[in-house]
Amino acid sequence: MKRSVMILLSGILAISPLAIASEIDPQTEKEIKHLLKYVGDSGCKYERNGDFHQGEEAVEHIQKKYDYFVDDIETTEDFIEKSATQSLISKKKYMIHCPDQEAVPSGDWLLEELDRYREQQSSQVQ
């Protein structure tokens, strides 16, 4: 009897949504890594809730949110939306402040870089 219960429980756990780890598509993972590097290397300041952070601090914060939301992320756009656009608590949008430029919402800034990156990748393939 115990053996039957154990087999049944392991079968239930095997199909449980909690047991299914999200696997990110390799291309999406490559794009996410690129965006994290882009944030870290940009020389721009990341504004969160009125506090300014250099690239490395911003990357750490975005990475923590990414790790938290990884099961909800299927695309690079999901990554941007869930990990890098606004505060979960205050709902304030993150802003990017680059030298000699107007501040822009981080989501727009990252989507623009994603488009540039994809264009560059597709031209290298052709």
Phi, psi and omega in degrees: 000313180300320181297320179295318179296317180297318179295318178298313180298317180293327176294318179295314180297326181295329181259000179294139177302329179292334181276345182269111179278139178289131176249125180275134175305139182304322179293319178296317178299320178296318179294319179297315178299319178299313181296320177297318178295319179301314178299313183294326185263356191291332186079003179267159176259140181259120180261122176234118177052040177085353178260141182257139183228140174288169185308313183298318177295320179297318179298317179301316180295313180297319180298319178298317179293322177300313179301323180291319186263005189308325180289344179259003186253122176244331183235166176295326177297322174299316178304312181299310183299314187274333188250341192221021184242328183202161178288135176293326185277303185274342184068009177287138178290143172284144180239148178250128179244105178255149180305136176060027177222157174292147174293142181226152175300138184300325179299315179296316181299315181288322177296322177297316178294322178299316177300315180299316180297315180297320178298315179298317180295319181290327179287334177285331181285325185287000000 
